[in-house]
Amino acid sequence: MFLRLLFVLLSALNIAVGAWLLLGQPYPRGGSPTDPGVPELRLLSELPESSSVAPTPIPSPAAATTAAPAQAQAQRECLSLGPFATPQDLRNARQSLTAEVMRMRSRQEQTSQASGWWVYLPPAASRAQALAQVRELSAHHISDYFVVSSGDQSNTISLGVFKDPANARKRRDDIIAAGFPARMSERNESVPEYWLDLVVADRARFDWRSRIHTAGVGSHSAGCF
């Protein structure tokens, strides 16, 4: 009986000591939960209003990189010079203007050019009929002709090609006066033209005429490249 009572008293004493150790001692309030030298993390809402700092706007990289090219694009102007008759004329122009322009390029185009005036008799229905007309021309003392033997103008009787339209008209009128249905038409041929495209910083101050003296060359506005 005594041993049981002693056991109960010891148990009660242990419980009391444990409760005192757990609940009776206050926690220290002066310490910091962080390591020494490490700044304390605080919420933005915990900071006083006077310490708030307005964010500094950061310029966009795209705006910085595109500002200069856009300004250069607005200042430049583009034009074409030509036509130059020969590639050598074009090369001379390039050499004269290289130091005066921002950029240049050469190009070649085909154009139709009058090569003369043709006097002829319309094509006959057959080769035999064309030869018969030739004999009639000879009988009227008309020379300088030949029969076209191939192509779209086959069996046409050519009476000459003239640079001067006045000479061509006289030849046509003489043949008509002899009783033949002569005709006259302008002949064209495809010839190359050479152009020089330029990009300049200030067209008002760009005096290309003081450096290029090739006859027939002019200028006009063109798309930039």
Phi, psi and omega per residue, in radians:
M1 nan -0.723 -3.137
F2 -1.161 -0.701 3.134
L3 -1.137 -0.679 3.126
R4 -1.140 -0.703 -3.126
L5 -1.158 -0.685 3.134
L6 -1.130 -0.681 3.132
F7 -1.115 -0.704 -3.136
V8 -1.163 -0.707 -3.135
L9 -1.143 -0.752 3.122
L10 -1.096 -0.715 3.126
S11 -1.085 -0.742 -3.132
A12 -1.145 -0.690 3.134
L13 -1.110 -0.737 3.101
N14 -1.072 -0.708 3.138
I15 -1.136 -0.718 -3.128
A16 -1.143 -0.742 3.132
V17 -1.136 -0.714 3.129
G18 -1.112 -0.706 3.136
A19 -1.143 -0.674 3.135
W20 -1.151 -0.730 3.131
L21 -1.142 -0.600 -3.082
L22 -1.407 -0.721 -2.986
L23 -1.962 -0.317 -2.996
G24 -1.506 -0.460 -3.098
Q25 -1.632 2.234 3.128
P26 -1.339 2.602 3.080
Y27 -1.325 2.548 3.064
P28 -1.217 2.391 -3.077
R29 -1.888 -0.067 -3.069
G30 -1.599 -0.111 -3.075
G31 -1.440 3.034 3.115
S32 -2.086 2.430 -3.122
P33 -1.314 -0.116 -3.107
T34 -1.785 2.896 3.097
D35 -1.258 2.727 3.122
P36 -1.082 2.396 3.108
G37 1.549 -0.187 3.141
V38 -1.680 2.171 -3.118
P39 -1.135 2.596 -3.093
E40 -1.377 2.379 3.102
L41 -1.441 2.165 -3.116
R42 -2.219 2.541 3.096
L43 -1.260 2.644 3.125
L44 -1.076 -0.581 -3.132
S45 -1.215 -0.340 -3.140
E46 -1.466 -0.257 -3.125
L47 -1.333 2.585 3.069
P48 -1.207 2.677 -3.057
E49 -1.079 -0.576 -3.084
S50 -1.194 -0.339 -3.084
S51 -1.627 -0.013 -3.136
S52 -1.276 2.407 -3.087
V53 -2.066 2.271 3.130
A54 -1.194 2.394 -3.136
P55 -1.140 2.475 3.120
T56 -1.532 2.138 -3.133
P57 -1.146 2.431 3.135
I58 -1.830 2.153 -3.121
P59 -1.119 2.527 3.137
S60 -1.224 2.313 3.089
P61 -1.041 -0.609 -3.124
A62 -1.132 -0.663 3.132
A63 -1.160 -0.634 -3.136
A64 -1.219 -0.647 -3.077
T65 -1.391 -0.429 -3.089
T66 -1.663 -0.195 -3.092
A67 -1.147 -0.827 -3.109
A68 -1.150 -0.847 3.102
P69 -1.051 -0.624 3.137
A70 -1.151 -0.659 3.113
Q71 -1.178 -0.711 3.112
A72 -1.135 -0.652 3.141
Q73 -1.110 -0.654 -3.106
A74 -1.241 -0.458 -3.053
Q75 -1.508 -0.534 -3.024
R76 -1.341 2.669 3.102
E77 -2.330 2.670 -3.044
C78 -2.237 2.482 3.120
L79 -2.641 2.878 3.103
S80 -2.086 2.436 3.063
L81 -1.975 2.418 3.103
G82 2.683 -3.000 -0.055
P83 -1.437 2.562 3.010
F84 -1.646 2.420 -3.038
A85 -1.326 -0.554 -3.059
T86 -2.305 2.735 3.058
P87 -1.054 -0.542 3.125
Q88 -1.163 -0.700 3.068
D89 -1.050 -0.694 3.127
L90 -1.147 -0.753 3.129
R91 -1.110 -0.693 3.108
N92 -1.082 -0.699 3.123
A93 -1.144 -0.717 3.114
R94 -1.052 -0.790 -3.129
Q95 -1.122 -0.607 -3.107
S96 -1.281 -0.488 -3.006
L97 -1.886 -0.025 -3.049
T98 -0.952 -0.773 -3.076
A99 -1.368 -0.149 -3.033
E100 -1.775 -0.157 -3.005
V101 -2.153 2.837 3.086
M102 -1.430 -0.648 -3.102
R103 -2.779 2.664 3.094
M104 -2.623 2.776 3.057
R105 -2.641 2.643 3.122
S106 -1.831 2.630 3.058
R107 -2.619 2.735 3.140
Q108 -2.140 2.401 3.095
E109 -2.257 2.699 3.071
Q110 -1.756 2.371 3.127
T111 -2.363 2.720 3.134
S112 -1.588 2.337 -3.088
Q113 -2.354 2.416 3.126
A114 -1.155 2.248 -3.138
S115 -1.885 -0.115 3.130
G116 2.661 -3.097 -3.142
W117 -2.078 2.271 -3.016
W118 -1.871 2.289 3.044
V119 -1.938 2.337 -3.017
Y120 -2.789 2.896 2.952
L121 -1.780 2.429 -3.112
P122 -0.977 2.687 -3.100
P123 -1.054 2.396 3.087
A124 -1.390 2.879 -3.109
A125 -1.208 -0.412 -3.124
S126 -2.646 2.948 3.097
R127 -1.111 -0.674 -3.122
A128 -1.102 -0.729 3.136
Q129 -1.180 -0.640 3.104
A130 -1.095 -0.725 3.116
L131 -1.171 -0.578 3.095
A132 -1.150 -0.671 3.100
Q133 -1.153 -0.618 3.115
V134 -1.083 -0.713 3.135
R135 -1.133 -0.644 3.114
E136 -1.179 -0.679 3.088
L137 -1.073 -0.729 3.122
S138 -1.108 -0.657 3.134
A139 -1.115 -0.454 3.114
H140 -1.691 0.312 3.086
H141 1.033 0.624 3.080
I142 -1.793 2.193 -3.124
S143 -2.117 -2.978 3.135
D144 1.042 1.159 3.092
Y145 -2.590 2.862 2.987
F146 -2.735 2.755 -3.115
V147 -1.671 2.195 3.087
V148 -1.270 2.198 -3.013
S149 -1.814 -0.106 -3.098
S150 -2.653 2.960 3.105
G151 1.445 -2.938 -3.112
D152 -1.143 -0.437 -3.111
Q153 -1.753 0.462 -3.128
S154 -1.012 2.418 -3.137
N155 1.243 0.212 2.989
T156 -1.452 2.495 3.103
I157 -1.768 1.939 -3.141
S158 -1.444 2.318 -3.127
L159 -1.962 0.156 3.053
G160 2.236 2.653 3.049
V161 -2.070 2.295 -3.002
F162 -2.205 2.400 3.056
K163 -1.272 -0.663 -3.114
D164 -1.598 2.104 -3.140
P165 -1.083 -0.463 3.114
A166 -1.142 -0.714 3.094
N167 -1.159 -0.636 3.123
A168 -1.153 -0.713 3.131
R169 -1.133 -0.685 3.124
K170 -1.111 -0.750 3.116
R171 -1.094 -0.773 3.123
R172 -1.065 -0.805 -3.094
D173 -1.125 -0.646 3.117
D174 -1.133 -0.701 3.141
I175 -1.191 -0.703 3.115
I176 -1.117 -0.691 3.128
A177 -1.099 -0.457 3.109
A178 -1.448 -0.050 3.070
G179 1.772 0.305 -3.129
F180 -2.020 2.509 -3.076
P181 -1.391 1.133 -3.095
A182 -1.214 2.607 3.111
R183 -2.282 2.881 -3.113
M184 -2.418 2.354 3.118
S185 -2.568 2.686 3.122
E186 -1.432 2.378 3.109
R187 -1.819 2.352 -3.133
N188 -2.093 2.683 3.050
E189 -2.420 2.677 3.141
S190 -1.496 2.199 -3.130
V191 -2.259 2.659 3.140
P192 -1.431 2.567 2.990
E193 -2.158 2.559 -3.091
Y194 -2.079 2.328 -3.072
W195 -2.219 2.695 3.101
L196 -2.189 1.997 3.107
D197 -1.630 2.354 -3.038
L198 -2.246 2.586 2.956
V199 -2.054 2.100 -3.089
V200 -2.146 2.696 -3.126
A201 -1.360 -0.620 -3.111
D202 -2.529 1.802 -3.069
R203 -1.169 -0.549 -3.116
A204 -1.095 -0.516 -3.125
R205 -1.741 0.010 -3.104
F206 -1.575 1.827 -3.090
D207 -1.830 1.467 -3.112
W208 -1.296 -0.419 -3.087
R209 -1.165 -0.425 3.125
S210 -1.321 -0.203 -3.114
R211 -1.995 -0.390 -3.122
I212 -2.060 2.156 -3.097
H213 -2.112 0.366 3.124
T214 -1.243 2.284 -3.111
A215 -1.151 2.485 3.060
G216 1.470 0.011 -3.112
V217 -1.587 2.307 3.087
G218 -2.300 -3.010 -3.135
S219 -2.432 2.669 3.025
H220 -2.684 2.759 3.137
S221 -1.136 2.602 -3.107
A222 -2.555 2.878 3.082
G223 -1.230 2.515 -3.127
C224 -1.348 2.757 -3.109
F225 -2.407 nan nan
